[in-house]
Amino acid sequence: MKDLETAILPVLDMSCAVCANNVENTVKSLPGVEEASVNFAANTLSVTYHPSRITPQGMKEAVQAAGYDLVVEAEDPTAVQEEMERTRYARLRRNTIGAWALSIPLAVLGMVFMHVPGVNWIMMALALGIMLLFGRSFYVSGVRHALRGSANMDTLVALSTSIAFLFSLFNTVYPQFWYDRGLEPHVYYEASGVIIAFVLLGKLLEERAKNSTSSAIRGLMGLQPKTARRVIDGVEEEVAISLLRVGDRVSVRPGEQIPVDGLVERGGSFVDESMLSGEPIPVEKTPGDKVLAGTINQKGAFTMEATGVGSATVLSQIVRMVQEAQGSKAPVQRIVDKISRIFVPVVVGLSLLTFIVWISVGGSDYFSFALLSAVSVLVIACPCALGLATPTALMVGIGKGAEHHILIKDAFALENLREVDTVVLDKTGTLTEGVPVVTDALWMTEPSEERMSILYTAEKRSEHPLASAILSWMEDRHVTEEIDADQFESVTGRGIQLRYKEDMYWVGSKGFLESFGAAVPADKSRTVDTWEESGKSVVYYGVGPEVLAAIAIADRLKPTSKEAVAVMQGMGIEVHLLTGDGRRTAETVAQSLGIRHYRSEVLPGDKESYIRELQSSGKKVAMVGDGINDSQALARADVSVAMGKGTDIAMDVAMVTLITSDLMLLPDAIRLSRRTVHSIHQNLFWAFIYNLIGIPLAAGALFPVNGLMLNPMMASAAMAFSSVSVVLNSLRLKWTRL
């Protein structure tokens, strides 16, 4: 059993940010749980745990004991959550309509016909109907949390409406109490009813807006087919995707989505992979080629063998990565979490203090005013606005990135990316196509078949990107025979060497050549210099101190590389180039792209040291690479960016992955980061300001100055608007051009 597992589980029955904190703290306190994070906007729990010590079912039981629920048993928890959320939304919509249907006549009676005999009893019936029929969930939740010694937004709604109703009921049943003291008994049934109506309306609008923030992830999940045609003994049968296993044969017809990852076994076609790769031109697939789930088959038909099913498909991994990123917390969220934990008790305390202060100031004459002010404080305080400020912006920002082929690992990466002022670029595969080809070869002496085979053997075992170019070039010349080398060693960043018949052969860079004391003959060096001046990479082949050949390899620059560099420089970002190629090659590439800072013949350790130097001078550095030799530098950088067509290890280390390998996505990612974090800061500012201004206003702070008193109904409307405004502000990111 694996030592650690990570799961994303849907959470049910949360009503505010305080609920999210309660669930998160409940799960965090369980033995065997390493890390837990609840996203209130997405209603999900991201948890890392030891499966040998605790199971999702154990977490579910603990969460249920805290008054909430988790979806863990279902084969497709997300589908179950969506179905339950649809049911909840329909119920919320019915309750909202019902509450307003009774609240409107209740408000009219309370404001226009308040002196009609018996009207108080009619208003009481209407208010009681709203509270019991349409607002019952507030009281059930409030009592349930009170019994567990906790509180949430439902507690504030239940307290405020109950106080207003009970005070009004007392005045209806026993008005003489106030008449005996020379005071007019007032009722506030309309406040109880309209508060619930406004809160329900706010929740309804909030749910609709929250659903829009997760449209990107639903779009990705919608790319996954639901069924496939499994082939058994030549017979096709349509089955659910969940029933497919690795090794199954699957038939794919023209125009269909490919159901799982696999290898083409028979037949062939062209496949549209633009949804994953961003490349608009369909890719030809023949037997032995890999195909990916969610991509669209064109005109041909083929049979494939499943190699990745369920959560193991590339599409599922992308969906999971986006979900985890959306569920992560930005560093600023820690402050919000701390405030949310104490928010409700503090508000209840302020409400009580408001009542005491006004009673102390005005005595019994101010009782009604004191009570209404206390109720307004309970109603206007909104933990939801604070709780939604960060996650909604993150969900929209990270989702928008995924739609544009930018995968951001977590909120920390998103927040760091906006601070980047220096970008360090690897050359091969990042600025260039990454598919180098041999353009020239210069042999110092006529090559023998044996020495050609030694070179072929060395390159066959090499992991360097240029090795494939030399292999293709040699195979075109029908050199495919390997020799049995006695010793083989790869010298990272320099080249490879092997021993054959007591001689040490080597293939590598100019620095590697010099380490053997070898040199290109004077009559040949001018040709090699010309290659380097034109930007070509030169690989040297020799034995001991003798150079046998020099091979020129060209890797074309990507069409968008120059534009991407110019755009980043226009954004005030300093661009650097690092390459293992020679000085002249590096200089030529740098000049053609307009890069002023570059360094050649660097080893993996040199790349890390270079980034460390930049960081020590106060730079915030993003490293962009695609190979194993970049992983060390990627790990050192403040933000690591991998090109999607690079190696798995580079993408594992990276905080950001550009799926299409188009460098123009990098400035897009930086702009997205800046706008998303700006949106978070806007949301938090307005959420804090709203509470800082709203609570004193509700408490009657301006009453002594200009007689302004905030009616509880207006307070409830303001509270509903605050949450909706935060979500709508986050949604602006969806329509922002990168």
Secondary structure, DSSP 8 states (H G I E B T S, - for coil): --S-EEEEEEEES--SHHHHHHHHHHHHTSTTEEEEEEETTTTEEEEEE-TTT--HHHHHHHHHHTT-EE--SSSSHHHHHHHHHHHHHHHHHHHHHHHHHHHHHHHHHHHHSTTSTTHHHHHHHHHHHIIIIISHHHHHHHHHHHHTT---HHHHHHHHHHHHHHHHHHHHH-THHHHTTT------HHHHHHHHHHHHHHHHHHHHHHHHHTHHHHHHHTTS-SEEEEEETTEEEEEEGGG--TT-EEEE-TT-B--SEEEEEEE-EEEE-HHHH---S-EEE-TT-EE-TT-EE-S--EEEEEEE-GGGSHHHHHHHHHHHHHHS--TTHHHHHHHHHHHHHHHHHHHHHHHHHHHHHHGGGGHHHHHHHHHHHHHH--HHHHHHHHHHHHHHHHHHHHHTTEEE--HHHHHHHTT--EEEEESTTTTB-S--EEEEEEESS---HHHHHHHHHHHHT--SHHHHHHHHHHHHTT-------SEEEEETTTEEEEEETTEEEEEE-HHHHHHTT----HHHHHHHHHHHHTT-EEEEEEETTEEEEEEEEE--B-TTHHHHHHHHHHTT-EEEEE-SS-HHHHHHHHHHHT--EEE-S--HHHHHHHHHHHHHTT--EEEEE-SGGGHHHHHHSSEEEEETTS-HHHHHH-SEEETT--TTHHHHHHHHHHHHHHHHHHHHHHHHHHHHHHHHHHTTTTHHHH-----HHHHHHHHHHHHHHHHHHHHGGGG---
